[in-house]
Amino acid sequence: MDAPRLLVTLCTYNERENLESLVPEIHAQVPEADLLVVDDHSPDGTGEFADELAQADRRVHVLHRAGKQGLGTAILAGLKYAIENNYDRVIVMDADFSHHPRYLTALNGCLENADVGIGSRYVPGGGVTGWGPHRHFMSQAINWYARLLLRLKTRDNSGSYRCYRVSKLRELNLHLVRARGYAIQEELLYRCRRIGCRFEETPIVFEDRRYGESKISMWVTLEALWDIFRLGVENVCGVSVHKSDDESQQ
């Protein structure tokens, strides 16, 4: 029996320094996996460097986007690529070493018993390094908020280090996903729960990025809280309060 076809996706904006050392470590952990870099026209040359990697290694693929369109749409682009190219499993991870490749094998292994594997900071053995009290509080609060409003039982709902079964993503219909920012993490779990996905969490230790600057701001956090609230209304009342696609493009 052939091993499941695995794709690892990296969403990048000004991550060249991280990419240079991250890609070899990913290949060392899961040499059988293909790698997709989704780059938002990074001014630091991340996309061009990814093209060089792709020319040297047939496992590497690059998706160039016209500009900085946000993490949510980049993640969706990677998931859709996995569906269109008939992969069996797709792993989403950050490109800044906050998600260390050492956990890839365990994360992939979650799908032996589940449909979604979550690299979790909040199960025994998991944790975070390099955060202050304020960021710890915000992360815990958002996870509690998501569990309450979206009826999620998983502990780490805001992290993006995950492995998805592609057949379930096809069933999910990614065109339904409305969040375009960081709330996409919670929305994907919510919609996976709605179609009966099984979840498994494996511990990871989240580390602060090695190079570059964080893209998280207070505005991004408030936007995520609002998006989760709108999903909560949909969950409880069955009424969507999201803008239509036409409205969101105006």
URMO-V538087 format. One record per residue. RES is the residue in three letters. PSI is psi in whole degrees, -180 to 180 (NA if undefined). Layout:
RES;PSI  RES;PSI
//
This chain:
MET;128  ASP;146  ALA;148  PRO;139  ARG;123  LEU;134  LEU;133  VAL;128  THR;140  LEU;122  CYS;122  THR;143  TYR;109  ASN;57  GLU;24  ARG;-46  GLU;-42  ASN;-39  LEU;-35  GLU;-38  SER;-22  LEU;-45  VAL;-47  PRO;-34  GLU;-36  ILE;-46  HIS;-34  ALA;-34  GLN;-42  VAL;73  PRO;-21  GLU;-13  ALA;148  ASP;160  LEU;130  LEU;124  VAL;120  VAL;104  ASP;133  ASP;53  HIS;53  SER;128  PRO;-17  ASP;5  GLY;17  THR;-45  GLY;-42  GLU;-39  PHE;-39  ALA;-37  ASP;-40  GLU;-42  LEU;-42  ALA;-36  GLN;-30  ALA;-18  ASP;117  ARG;-12  ARG;-15  VAL;133  HIS;155  VAL;134  LEU;112  HIS;132  ARG;157  ALA;-25  GLY;-172  LYS;102  GLN;0  GLY;152  LEU;-41  GLY;-48  THR;-31  ALA;-43  ILE;-45  LEU;-39  ALA;-40  GLY;-41  LEU;-41  LYS;-36  TYR;-41  ALA;-39  ILE;-50  GLU;-27  ASN;16  ASN;41  TYR;158  ASP;-34  ARG;148  VAL;130  ILE;132  VAL;130  MET;156  ASP;154  ALA;15  ASP;14  PHE;6  SER;-27  HIS;104  HIS;140  PRO;-17  ARG;-18  TYR;-1  LEU;-42  THR;-44  ALA;-39  LEU;-44  ASN;-37  GLY;-21  CYS;-28  LEU;2  GLU;-27  ASN;-2  ALA;175  ASP;-22  VAL;123  GLY;136  ILE;124  GLY;107  SER;131  ARG;-15  TYR;25  VAL;162  PRO;130  GLY;-16  GLY;170  GLY;-173  VAL;140  THR;145  GLY;8  TRP;150  GLY;173  PRO;-38  HIS;-45  ARG;-36  HIS;-46  PHE;-46  MET;-42  SER;-46  GLN;-39  ALA;-43  ILE;-39  ASN;-41  TRP;-43  TYR;-44  ALA;-41  ARG;-40  LEU;-51  LEU;-32  LEU;1  ARG;43  LEU;139  LYS;-12  THR;151  ARG;-38  ASP;97  ASN;-11  SER;-10  GLY;153  SER;7  TYR;97  ARG;160  CYS;129  TYR;143  ARG;121  VAL;-33  SER;-33  LYS;-33  LEU;-37  ARG;-42  GLU;-33  LEU;-37  ASN;90  LEU;-14  HIS;-17  LEU;-20  VAL;126  ARG;-32  ALA;139  ARG;-7  GLY;-146  TYR;-20  ALA;-6  ILE;-29  GLN;-49  GLU;-38  GLU;-40  LEU;-43  LEU;-41  TYR;-47  ARG;-32  CYS;-41  ARG;-39  ARG;-27  ILE;12  GLY;23  CYS;147  ARG;139  PHE;146  GLU;134  GLU;137  THR;138  PRO;139  ILE;158  VAL;116  PHE;131  GLU;148  ASP;151  ARG;150  ARG;-42  TYR;158  GLY;-173  GLU;147  SER;146  LYS;1  ILE;133  SER;173  MET;-39  TRP;-42  VAL;-41  THR;-45  LEU;-39  GLU;-41  ALA;-42  LEU;-42  TRP;-43  ASP;-40  ILE;-40  PHE;-45  ARG;-38  LEU;-38  GLY;-40  VAL;-44  GLU;-41  ASN;-44  VAL;-42  CYS;-14  GLY;19  VAL;125  SER;132  VAL;20  HIS;152  LYS;153  SER;166  ASP;-39  ASP;-41  GLU;-41  SER;-19  GLN;-5  GLN;NA
//
